[in-house]
């Protein structure tokens, strides 16, 4: 039997070895699960017999990796996220929400280095090209990282297997080459079996029956549920950046935000649950709440000022720090929620929106004098703000929202529900702007800022 196997191996022409390893690795790099690394190791073992060069095996493997990843990049760039979502539904074991979210986090954190290092990691090796294209990574940067990763991976693996195999073959003179190949096959089979068992165990544990409680409050509660001490919410386009911000805030000890805890098996963000409630009227807020709210926002801005996440702007802004996105306990604010709108921005714009949504009340019979007092308290809590600048920025933010939502209300491509929401937003912002202009901007005889 051993003579037959040895004879069969010896009859494989060198060109077939080179072509096979290049094609298998190229197909894997397109985003199609294939045993690329196993093919490279097997081809490198065949270089122990005369006629097959490990250098050419490495060159063909590198070429297959570079070409395959480039084609995968093009497919991902044209197909975008819908293509990745389709792949997740079609191949959940390889492209499920958890796998894609993990790969996406690696790209967000490491950029082009994720492409280089991904060549050495099974999941990223398959996803690198399509995901880089879908995330619109510049092709030149992708190509540099892709080429370097492919060359280092292919050359290093082929050389290591060739020289270690040669040493082992010399040392174990009684074991023929076919024995090494058989051992490799056995090892591959064992690894596949173990991986499947681990995956099955993971499926059982993540599929455990957990009660999901829909959550109210928050400005955007679509598909937001509580599971035990965590909150699960649908992952959105802003989720990767929000994850980075929340991880940074946890690292620096910022206490007024939930903690990011990963992605579940349904592709939803996992956040720690913050007990409490949101508010929509001053009567629900305790004394000092406005000062505390302003201080919370100031701490957020200070914690991100000058950080790479600020992207050259003043800081990272929450973007929507209204009382509907703030958790209160006993009437006092303790945490901001709904972070998917956070982005690099300017302090004053974020403060103006908080001041507007916390302090300006066109319904609920709140006296204007009380609204002005709340505004002063919030700005004092933030510290060092010129109230007239805040009010001017508030009007500018209201005008911007009115213009945006008027366009949405007239957009026939949007759903009727979305256009209704836009019309309501326009009416709300218009009423608030009128109140601010009448009572808070240099109006003689009013309790406004100028008096």
C-alpha positions in Angstrom: 0.0 0.0 0.0 2.8 2.4 0.9 4.5 1.8 -2.4 1.2 2.6 -4.3 0.8 5.9 -2.4 4.4 6.9 -2.9 4.2 6.0 -6.6 0.9 8.1 -6.9 2.5 11.1 -5.3 5.6 10.8 -7.5 3.5 10.9 -10.6 1.8 14.2 -9.9 3.4 16.7 -12.3 5.0 19.8 -10.8 2.8 22.1 -12.9 -0.4 20.5 -11.4 0.9 21.3 -7.9 1.6 24.9 -8.8 -1.8 25.4 -10.5 -3.8 23.6 -7.8 -2.4 25.6 -5.0 -2.8 28.9 -6.9 -6.5 28.1 -7.8 -7.5 26.9 -4.4 -6.1 29.9 -2.6 -7.5 32.3 -5.2 -11.0 30.9 -4.8 -10.7 31.1 -1.0 -9.6 34.7 -1.2 -12.7 35.5 -3.3 -14.7 34.9 -0.2 -15.6 31.3 -0.8 -14.6 28.9 2.1 -11.8 26.6 0.8 -8.9 24.8 2.5 -6.3 27.3 1.3 -3.8 26.9 4.1 -4.1 23.1 3.9 -3.5 23.2 0.1 -0.4 25.3 0.7 1.0 23.0 3.4 0.3 20.0 1.2 2.0 21.5 -1.8 5.0 22.5 0.3 5.3 18.9 1.5 5.4 17.7 -2.1 8.6 19.9 -2.6 10.4 17.2 -0.6 10.6 15.1 -3.7 12.7 16.2 -6.8 11.1 18.4 -9.4 8.8 20.5 -7.2 10.3 23.8 -6.0 9.1 25.3 -2.7 10.0 28.8 -4.1 7.5 28.3 -7.0 4.9 26.9 -4.7 5.2 30.1 -2.6 5.1 32.3 -5.6 2.0 30.6 -7.0 0.3 30.7 -3.6 1.1 34.4 -3.2 -0.2 35.2 -6.7 -3.4 33.3 -6.0 -3.9 35.2 -2.8 -3.3 38.6 -4.3 -5.5 38.0 -7.4 -8.3 36.4 -5.4 -8.3 39.1 -2.8 -8.4 41.8 -5.5 -11.4 40.1 -7.2 -13.1 39.7 -3.8 -12.5 43.4 -3.2 -14.2 44.4 -6.4 -17.1 42.1 -5.7 -17.5 43.6 -2.2 -17.2 47.2 -3.5 -19.9 46.6 -6.0 -22.2 44.5 -3.9 -21.7 46.4 -0.6 -23.3 45.4 2.6 -26.4 43.8 1.0 -24.0 41.2 -0.5 -22.5 40.5 2.9 -25.9 40.2 4.5 -26.9 37.7 1.7 -23.8 35.7 2.3 -24.6 35.6 6.0 -28.1 34.2 5.3 -26.7 31.7 2.8 -23.6 30.6 4.7 -24.3 31.3 8.4 -21.5 29.1 9.7 -18.9 31.2 7.8 -20.5 34.6 7.2 -23.1 34.8 10.1 -23.7 38.1 11.8 -21.2 37.4 14.6 -18.4 36.5 12.1 -19.1 39.7 10.0 -19.3 41.9 13.1 -16.0 40.5 14.4 -14.3 41.1 11.0 -15.8 44.5 10.7 -14.5 45.5 14.2 -11.0 44.3 13.1 -11.2 46.6 10.0 -12.5 49.5 12.0 -9.7 49.2 14.6 -6.7 48.2 12.4 -7.5 49.5 8.9 -5.1 48.1 6.3 -3.2 46.1 8.9 -6.3 44.0 9.2 -5.8 43.0 5.6 -2.2 42.1 6.2 -2.7 40.2 9.4 -6.0 38.7 8.1 -3.9 36.6 5.7 -2.8 34.6 8.8 -6.3 34.2 10.3 -8.8 31.8 8.8 -12.0 34.0 9.0 -10.3 37.2 8.0 -8.4 35.5 5.2 -11.8 34.6 3.6 -13.5 37.9 4.3 -10.6 40.4 3.8 -11.2 41.2 0.1 -15.0 41.5 0.1 -15.2 43.3 3.4 -12.5 45.8 2.5 -14.4 46.6 -0.7 -17.8 46.9 1.1 -16.2 49.3 3.6 -14.8 51.4 0.8 -11.1 51.0 1.8 -9.0 52.8 -0.8 -7.8 50.2 -3.3 -4.1 51.3 -3.2 -3.9 50.8 0.5 -5.7 47.5 0.2 -3.4 46.3 -2.6 -0.2 47.1 -0.6 -1.4 45.3 2.5 -2.8 42.4 0.5 0.4 41.9 -1.5 2.6 42.1 1.6 0.4 39.7 3.5 0.1 37.2 0.7 3.9 37.2 0.0 4.9 36.9 3.7 2.2 34.2 4.4 3.0 32.1 1.4 6.7 32.3 1.5 6.9 31.8 5.3 4.6 28.8 5.3 6.1 27.1 2.3 9.7 27.6 3.5 8.8 26.4 7.1 7.1 23.3 5.9 9.8 22.4 3.3 12.8 22.8 5.7 11.1 21.3 8.7 9.7 18.4 6.6 13.2 17.8 5.2 14.7 17.7 8.7 11.9 15.3 9.9 12.3 13.1 6.9 16.1 12.8 7.5 15.6 12.1 11.2 12.8 9.6 10.6 14.4 7.7 7.8 12.1 4.8 8.2 9.0 6.9 7.4 8.3 7.6 3.8 7.0 10.9 2.4 3.5 9.4 2.2 3.6 9.0 6.0 4.1 12.7 6.5 1.2 13.4 4.1 -1.0 10.9 5.9 -0.2 12.5 9.3 -1.1 15.9 7.8 -4.4 14.6 6.6 -5.2 13.0 10.0 -4.4 16.3 11.7 -6.7 18.2 9.4 -9.5 15.8 9.9 -9.1 16.0 13.7 -9.1 19.8 13.6 -12.3 19.9 11.5 -14.1 17.5 13.9 -13.0 19.6 16.9 -14.1 22.8 15.2 -17.5 21.4 14.4 -18.0 20.2 18.0 -17.0 23.6 19.3 -19.4 25.3 16.9 -22.3 23.0 17.8 -21.6 23.7 21.5 -21.6 27.4 20.7 -24.9 27.1 18.9 -26.5 25.4 21.9 -25.2 27.9 24.4 -26.1 31.0 22.3 -29.5 29.5 21.4 -30.5 29.1 25.0 -34.0 30.4 25.9 -33.5 33.9 27.1 -36.5 36.2 27.8 -36.5 39.3 25.8 -38.3 42.4 27.2 -39.0 45.2 24.7 -37.7 48.6 26.1 -39.5 51.9 26.0 -37.7 55.2 26.1 -34.9 56.4 23.9 -35.2 58.3 20.7 -34.9 55.2 18.6 -36.2 52.0 20.2 -36.6 49.9 17.1 -35.7 46.3 17.9 -34.2 47.2 21.3 -34.8 44.6 24.0 -33.5 43.8 27.5 -32.0 40.3 28.1 -31.1 39.8 31.7 -28.5 42.5 32.6 -27.9 43.4 29.0 -29.6 45.3 26.2 -29.6 44.0 22.6 -30.2 46.4 19.7 -30.0 46.0 15.9 -26.5 46.8 14.6 -26.5 49.8 12.4 -24.1 51.8 10.1 -23.0 53.8 13.1 -22.5 50.8 15.4 -18.7 50.2 14.7 -17.8 53.8 15.5 -20.1 53.8 18.6 -18.4 50.6 19.7 -15.0 52.3 19.6 -16.2 55.3 21.5 -17.9 53.2 24.2 -14.7 51.1 24.6 -12.7 54.2 24.9 -15.1 55.7 27.4 -14.9 52.6 29.5 -11.1 52.6 29.4 -10.9 56.2 30.7 -13.5 55.6 33.3 -16.4 57.7 31.9 -19.4 56.6 34.0 -22.3 58.0 32.1 -22.6 55.4 29.2 -23.4 51.7 28.9 -20.6 49.3 28.3 -20.2 47.5 25.0 -20.1 43.8 25.5 -19.9 42.4 21.9 -22.3 41.1 19.3 -24.8 38.2 19.8 -25.5 35.3 17.5 -28.3 37.4 15.8 -25.9 40.2 14.9 -27.2 42.6 17.6 -25.0 44.8 19.7 -24.8 43.7 23.4 -24.7 46.6 25.9 -25.0 46.7 29.6 -28.4 47.5 31.0 -28.7 50.8 32.9 -31.7 50.8 35.1 -33.9 53.9 35.3 -36.2 55.8 32.9 -36.2 58.6 30.4 -38.1 61.9 31.0 -40.2 64.3 29.0 -41.2 67.0 31.5 -39.4 69.1 34.1 -41.7 67.7 36.8 -40.0 64.3 36.4 -36.5 65.7 37.1 -35.1 66.4 40.5 -33.4 69.6 41.7 -30.0 69.9 40.2 -30.7 67.5 37.3 -30.0 70.2 34.7 -26.6 71.0 36.2 -25.8 67.3 36.3 -26.9 66.8 32.7 -24.6 69.6 31.5 -21.7 68.2 33.5 -22.2 64.7 32.0 -22.0 66.1 28.5 -18.9 68.2 29.4 -17.1 65.0 30.8 -17.9 63.2 27.5 -16.4 66.0 25.4 -13.3 66.3 27.7 -12.8 62.5 27.6 -12.6 62.5 23.7 -11.0 65.9 23.0 -7.7 65.4 21.1 -8.3 61.7 20.7 -8.0 60.0 17.3 -11.7 59.3 17.5 -12.4 63.0 17.3 -11.0 63.0 13.7 -9.4 66.4 14.0 -12.6 68.0 15.3 -13.0 69.4 18.9 -14.2 66.1 20.3 -16.7 63.3 19.9 -20.3 64.5 20.3 -23.2 62.3 21.3 -25.3 63.9 18.6 -28.7 63.3 20.2 -28.3 63.9 24.0 -31.9 64.8 24.7 -33.8 63.7 27.8 -35.3 60.9 25.7 -31.8 59.5 25.3 -30.8 60.0 29.0 -31.5 57.6 31.8 -32.7 59.1 35.1 -32.7 57.5 38.5 -34.8 59.2 41.2 -35.1 62.2 38.8 -31.3 62.6 38.4 -29.5 61.8 35.1 -27.0 59.0 35.2 -26.3 57.9 31.6 -26.7 58.7 27.9 -28.0 55.9 25.7 -28.5 55.5 21.9 -24.9 56.1 20.9 -25.1 55.1 17.2 -25.4 58.8 16.2 -22.1 59.8 17.9 -19.5 61.4 15.6 -16.6 63.8 15.5 -18.0 67.3 16.0 -18.0 70.6 18.0 -18.9 71.1 21.6 -21.3 74.0 21.1 -23.5 72.2 18.6 -23.9 69.2 21.0 -24.6 71.5 24.0 -27.1 73.6 21.9 -29.1 70.4 21.1 -29.1 69.3 24.7 -30.1 72.7 25.9 -33.0 72.8 23.4 -34.4 69.3 24.1 -33.9 69.6 27.9 -35.0 73.2 28.5 -37.3 74.4 25.8 -40.9 73.2 26.4 -43.7 74.3 24.1 -46.2 72.0 25.8 -46.8 71.1 29.4 -47.4 74.6 30.8 -43.9 75.3 31.8 -43.4 79.0 32.5 -40.8 80.7 30.2 -39.0 81.9 33.4 -38.5 78.3 34.5 -37.2 77.3 31.0 -34.6 80.1 31.2 -33.6 79.0 34.7 -33.2 75.4 33.5 -31.1 76.7 30.6 -28.8 78.7 32.9 -28.4 75.7 35.2 -27.5 73.3 32.4 -24.9 75.8 30.9 -23.5 76.3 34.4 -23.2 72.6 34.8 -21.3 72.4 31.5 -19.1 75.3 32.6 -17.7 78.4 30.9 -20.4 78.8 28.3 -21.7 82.1 26.9 -25.5 81.8 27.1 -26.1 84.0 24.1 -23.8 81.8 22.0 -25.7 78.7 23.2 -29.1 80.3 22.2 -27.8 81.3 18.8 -26.4 77.8 18.2 -29.8 76.4 19.4 -31.7 78.4 16.8 -29.2 77.3 14.1 -29.7 73.7 15.1 -33.5 74.1 15.0 -33.3 75.7 11.6 -31.1 72.9 10.3 -33.5 70.3 11.5 -36.5 72.1 10.0 -34.8 72.2 6.6 -33.8 68.6 6.7 -37.2 67.3 7.8 -39.1 69.5 5.3 -37.1 67.8 2.6 -37.9 64.4 4.1 -41.6 65.2 4.3 -41.6 66.0 0.5 -39.6 62.9 -0.5 -41.9 60.5 -2.3 -39.3 57.7 -2.0 -39.7 57.6 1.8 -42.5 55.7 3.5 -45.6 57.5 4.6 -44.7 56.8 8.2 -41.3 58.4 7.8 -42.9 61.4 6.1 -45.4 61.7 8.9 -42.6 61.7 11.4 -40.8 64.4 9.4 -43.9 66.6 9.4 -44.3 66.2 13.2 -40.6 67.1 13.6 -40.9 70.2 11.5 -43.9 71.4 13.6 -42.1 70.7 16.9 -38.9 72.4 15.9 -40.8 75.4 14.4 -42.7 76.0 17.6 -39.5 75.7 19.7 -37.7 78.1 17.5 -40.5 80.6 17.7 -40.5 80.4 21.5 -36.7 81.0 21.6 -36.8 83.9 19.3 -39.7 85.6 21.1 -38.5 85.1 24.7 -34.8 84.3 24.8 -33.2 86.6 22.3 -32.9 90.2 23.4 -36.6 90.9 23.8 -37.1 93.9 26.1 -39.3 93.2 29.1 -39.1 89.4 28.9 -37.3 87.0 31.3 -34.9 86.0 28.6 -31.2 86.0 28.3 -30.8 89.7 27.7 -32.8 90.8 30.7 
